Structure formats: C-alpha cells, structure tokens
Amino acid sequence: MVCLEVIFLGTSAAMPTPDRSLSSVVINRNGTLLVFDAGEGMQYNFIRAKLGFNKKTTLFITHMHSDHILGILGFLQTLSLQGRNLPINIFGPSPIREFIMENMKLLNIKLTFELHVHTISGSQGVALKDKDYEILYCKSEHGPGICSFAFCLVEKERPGKFDIKKVKALGIPEGELYGLLQKGKNIIFENQTIYSKDIVGKPRSGRKVGISGDTRPSNNLCNFFRDCDLLVFESTFSSKEIDKARESYHSTAIESATLAKEASVRKLCLTHFSSRYKDLTDLLVEARSILLNTELAFDLKLLKIDYDDL
C-alpha cells in the first residue's frame, strides 16, 4: 500500500509567530517529497520533520509573495550543505526562474545537485506527470496583477480488488497466473478460460489532495477541488473580518468550509492564519458549522490520507 502523508512546515500568514512559521506544506508519497511553497526559514521545520535530504523532491510555488518564496534559497543551500546529489525541479509562476537564478548569483550559492526551474501559465493544466499520479494546477484569485495558482495531487486509478477466495476455489496456484489476472489478462487453466473481470473488481479511484495557496474562493476552485480526500485551504481571517478578506484577496474560515462542502471534500484542513489570532477556536467553530470534518493545521502536524474504500 502506498503511504500518503501531508506535513505542515509553516502555517502562519504574512508574519510568523512564536509557534507558527511561514507557509510551506509537504506531501510525502512513499518517500517522494512534493513541497508546496517555501516561506522564510522553512528548512528548519523540514529538518525537524526528518523528511530526508536526498529524496526525490519537487517544489511547487503558488505565487510570488515573500512569505511563500523567501525560503527557497535557504532550503536549496541546506540540501547542498548536506551533500544532496539528486536533481530538484521547481514549478511556479513566470518570475520564479529569474528570482531564483539572480539571487543565487548575487549570493554566490553553489549547489551540489542539478536545479531545473519550470514556469507554469494559463488557467489550468498539468505541472508534473508521474506514472502513478499527476500534479494539476488551476489559477486562483489573489488580486489584480498577481499570478497565483492552486495545486492538486491526483493519483491514477488502482486495480480492482482481487477475489482471493474465488481463485482458490478454482484451484488456481499462486504465482504467475495470479499476476496475469491482476493485470487484467484472461488465462487458460485446466482447459477453461478464466476471465480477469470475474476475479478482479472494477478499478478503484486513487487519492486526491488539494492545496489552495492564497486566494478568494471561486467556482473554478470548487470544481478543481471536487472530491478531494483532503483539502488544505487558507483561512487567514474569521468571518468578522470578511471585509479585510475581500480587500486582501484572502478567505475566511466559513468561506473555506463552504467551498469544501460544495466540492464534496472528505476532509478540510485550514491553514495560513493571520497573526492577529492567538486562539483559533473561533475559526474552527465557524468552519465546523459548515463542514464538520474540519481541522486546524499547526507546524509539524502530520495527516495520513487513507483510501476511501478501506
């Protein structure tokens, strides 16, 4: 079974607090690390989370605001100082390449690994394709002139359940024939055709995890996050500050929960909290009044995402 975990490295908004760092979240899929945003100093919690310095790692940047990108250079340098040799790919809005390359030049940062920076554009698309999953992106709404994106990890379908009782009842020996049936191949056993569809159930969906970045809620994002097993959505303000949320193109807890409910999300986790809130209870109460299966993120929080058919 493929392990899928989400680890929060930073959960504060524009300003860090004594117990909350700036924005960064990691999806760990069986040791492959998918890092979304890199707020200043995020490598500290990356080290504390013991995620590993030389694993397959890709960075995705939602937008070019300082609290989401100033940790990139420090993170890369930390990996280099630890002797990393595997390449890293970074995906983000068009200024991302210039920002990284110019600052590496000014600071004379020399890496021990290859770095590949890719720009993404348009309203929606595929940032990364893997044999088992894709990372999709969708344009979000974070203000005029600001290019911002939300992301989704979408796993590919899994084979249906293998009916072990049925194959044993047929007397089929374990080994190669089992493998062929599981791969959808029909077999001949004792002069009888055994059809894979009679042994293996219908394909089962993979898991889906959404990352909002900074944004106002929108119909596009609601459709983009449809049927997420976990949605990580910003909740900068409570409903009392709805005017501030609209003015700064952020979301309130109620708005985040409403979008998640309309999108049939299984679980919502709120993050990116304004430093004005010393106690987040009110935000959680607001969100749970809409979607009960809502949690608050905190630095180093880990969430495991199980298959919905277990």
GIJO-V827808 format. One record per residue. N is the residue number from 1. RES is the residue in three letters. PHI is phi in whole degrees, -180 to 180 (999 if undefined). BURIAL is b if it has 24 or more other C-alpha atoms within 12 Angstrom, else e. Layout:
BEGIN
n: [N;N]
res: [RES;RES]
phi: [PHI;PHI]
burial: [BURIAL;BURIAL]
END
This chain:
BEGIN
n: [1;2;3;4;5;6;7;8;9;10;11;12;13;14;15;16;17;18;19;20;21;22;23;24;25;26;27;28;29;30;31;32;33;34;35;36;37;38;39;40;41;42;43;44;45;46;47;48;49;50;51;52;53;54;55;56;57;58;59;60;61;62;63;64;65;66;67;68;69;70;71;72;73;74;75;76;77;78;79;80;81;82;83;84;85;86;87;88;89;90;91;92;93;94;95;96;97;98;99;100;101;102;103;104;105;106;107;108;109;110;111;112;113;114;115;116;117;118;119;120;121;122;123;124;125;126;127;128;129;130;131;132;133;134;135;136;137;138;139;140;141;142;143;144;145;146;147;148;149;150;151;152;153;154;155;156;157;158;159;160;161;162;163;164;165;166;167;168;169;170;171;172;173;174;175;176;177;178;179;180;181;182;183;184;185;186;187;188;189;190;191;192;193;194;195;196;197;198;199;200;201;202;203;204;205;206;207;208;209;210;211;212;213;214;215;216;217;218;219;220;221;222;223;224;225;226;227;228;229;230;231;232;233;234;235;236;237;238;239;240;241;242;243;244;245;246;247;248;249;250;251;252;253;254;255;256;257;258;259;260;261;262;263;264;265;266;267;268;269;270;271;272;273;274;275;276;277;278;279;280;281;282;283;284;285;286;287;288;289;290;291;292;293;294;295;296;297;298;299;300;301;302;303;304;305;306;307;308;309;310]
res: [MET;VAL;CYS;LEU;GLU;VAL;ILE;PHE;LEU;GLY;THR;SER;ALA;ALA;MET;PRO;THR;PRO;ASP;ARG;SER;LEU;SER;SER;VAL;VAL;ILE;ASN;ARG;ASN;GLY;THR;LEU;LEU;VAL;PHE;ASP;ALA;GLY;GLU;GLY;MET;GLN;TYR;ASN;PHE;ILE;ARG;ALA;LYS;LEU;GLY;PHE;ASN;LYS;LYS;THR;THR;LEU;PHE;ILE;THR;HIS;MET;HIS;SER;ASP;HIS;ILE;LEU;GLY;ILE;LEU;GLY;PHE;LEU;GLN;THR;LEU;SER;LEU;GLN;GLY;ARG;ASN;LEU;PRO;ILE;ASN;ILE;PHE;GLY;PRO;SER;PRO;ILE;ARG;GLU;PHE;ILE;MET;GLU;ASN;MET;LYS;LEU;LEU;ASN;ILE;LYS;LEU;THR;PHE;GLU;LEU;HIS;VAL;HIS;THR;ILE;SER;GLY;SER;GLN;GLY;VAL;ALA;LEU;LYS;ASP;LYS;ASP;TYR;GLU;ILE;LEU;TYR;CYS;LYS;SER;GLU;HIS;GLY;PRO;GLY;ILE;CYS;SER;PHE;ALA;PHE;CYS;LEU;VAL;GLU;LYS;GLU;ARG;PRO;GLY;LYS;PHE;ASP;ILE;LYS;LYS;VAL;LYS;ALA;LEU;GLY;ILE;PRO;GLU;GLY;GLU;LEU;TYR;GLY;LEU;LEU;GLN;LYS;GLY;LYS;ASN;ILE;ILE;PHE;GLU;ASN;GLN;THR;ILE;TYR;SER;LYS;ASP;ILE;VAL;GLY;LYS;PRO;ARG;SER;GLY;ARG;LYS;VAL;GLY;ILE;SER;GLY;ASP;THR;ARG;PRO;SER;ASN;ASN;LEU;CYS;ASN;PHE;PHE;ARG;ASP;CYS;ASP;LEU;LEU;VAL;PHE;GLU;SER;THR;PHE;SER;SER;LYS;GLU;ILE;ASP;LYS;ALA;ARG;GLU;SER;TYR;HIS;SER;THR;ALA;ILE;GLU;SER;ALA;THR;LEU;ALA;LYS;GLU;ALA;SER;VAL;ARG;LYS;LEU;CYS;LEU;THR;HIS;PHE;SER;SER;ARG;TYR;LYS;ASP;LEU;THR;ASP;LEU;LEU;VAL;GLU;ALA;ARG;SER;ILE;LEU;LEU;ASN;THR;GLU;LEU;ALA;PHE;ASP;LEU;LYS;LEU;LEU;LYS;ILE;ASP;TYR;ASP;ASP;LEU]
phi: [999;-80;-80;-132;-132;-117;-122;-93;-97;-155;-129;-91;-86;-62;-125;-70;-123;-56;-121;-135;-89;-80;-56;-172;-142;-120;-100;-105;-110;53;94;-87;-103;-115;-103;-111;69;-146;-65;-52;77;-63;-66;-63;-74;-61;-67;-62;-77;55;-82;100;-93;-130;-101;-60;-135;-133;-106;-127;-108;-76;-167;-96;-96;-57;-73;-118;-130;-70;-89;-61;-65;-63;-64;-62;-67;-60;-61;-67;-64;-88;82;-57;-127;-79;-68;-128;-110;-125;-120;-174;-61;-54;-74;-64;-66;-62;-58;-71;-68;-67;-72;-63;-69;-63;-92;56;-85;-112;-99;-94;-142;-75;-123;-123;-110;-121;-100;-118;-154;87;-82;-166;177;-110;-81;-145;-116;-122;-65;-112;-161;-131;-109;-98;-132;-144;-65;-110;-119;-120;118;-60;77;-106;-86;-134;-134;-105;-131;-137;-91;-126;-77;-76;-60;-99;-61;-68;-69;-89;-83;-65;-64;-68;-68;-68;-64;-80;81;-71;-74;-65;126;-61;-65;-59;-62;-65;-63;-64;-88;88;-93;-80;-130;-108;-135;52;63;-127;-82;-106;-89;-57;-63;-85;-109;-110;-70;-65;-55;-109;-68;-82;-98;-137;-126;-109;-126;-81;66;-94;-170;-83;-66;-155;-64;-61;-70;-59;-68;-63;-91;-53;66;-64;-72;-141;-118;-98;-128;-66;-142;-65;-131;-85;-64;-67;-107;-59;-65;-65;-62;-66;-65;-99;59;-119;-124;-96;-61;-65;-64;-63;-67;-63;-62;-62;-65;-65;-89;57;-76;-74;-141;-115;-125;-85;-151;60;-90;-60;-69;-68;-96;-83;-127;-96;-57;-62;-66;-67;-61;-60;-65;-70;-69;-105;-133;-63;-82;-124;-129;-99;-81;-145;-59;75;-63;-123;-120;-95;-110;-89;-69;-78;-109;-83]
burial: [e;e;e;b;b;b;b;b;b;b;b;b;b;b;b;b;e;e;e;b;b;b;b;b;b;b;b;b;b;e;e;b;b;b;b;b;b;b;b;b;b;b;b;b;b;b;e;e;e;e;b;e;b;b;b;b;b;b;b;b;b;b;b;b;b;e;b;b;b;b;b;b;b;b;b;b;b;b;b;b;e;e;e;b;e;b;b;b;b;b;b;b;b;b;b;b;b;e;b;b;e;e;e;e;e;e;e;e;e;e;b;e;b;e;b;e;b;b;b;b;b;e;e;e;e;b;b;b;e;e;e;e;b;b;b;b;b;b;b;b;b;b;e;e;e;e;b;b;b;b;b;b;b;b;b;e;e;b;e;e;b;b;e;e;e;e;b;e;e;e;e;b;e;e;e;e;b;b;e;e;b;b;e;b;e;e;b;e;e;e;e;e;e;b;b;b;b;e;b;b;e;e;e;e;b;b;b;b;b;b;b;b;b;b;b;b;b;b;e;b;b;b;b;b;b;b;b;b;b;b;b;b;b;b;b;b;b;b;b;e;b;e;e;e;b;b;e;b;b;b;b;b;b;b;b;b;b;b;b;b;b;b;b;b;b;b;b;b;b;b;b;b;b;b;b;e;e;e;e;b;e;e;b;b;e;b;b;b;e;e;b;e;b;b;b;b;b;b;b;b;b;e;b;e;b;b;b;e;e;e]
END
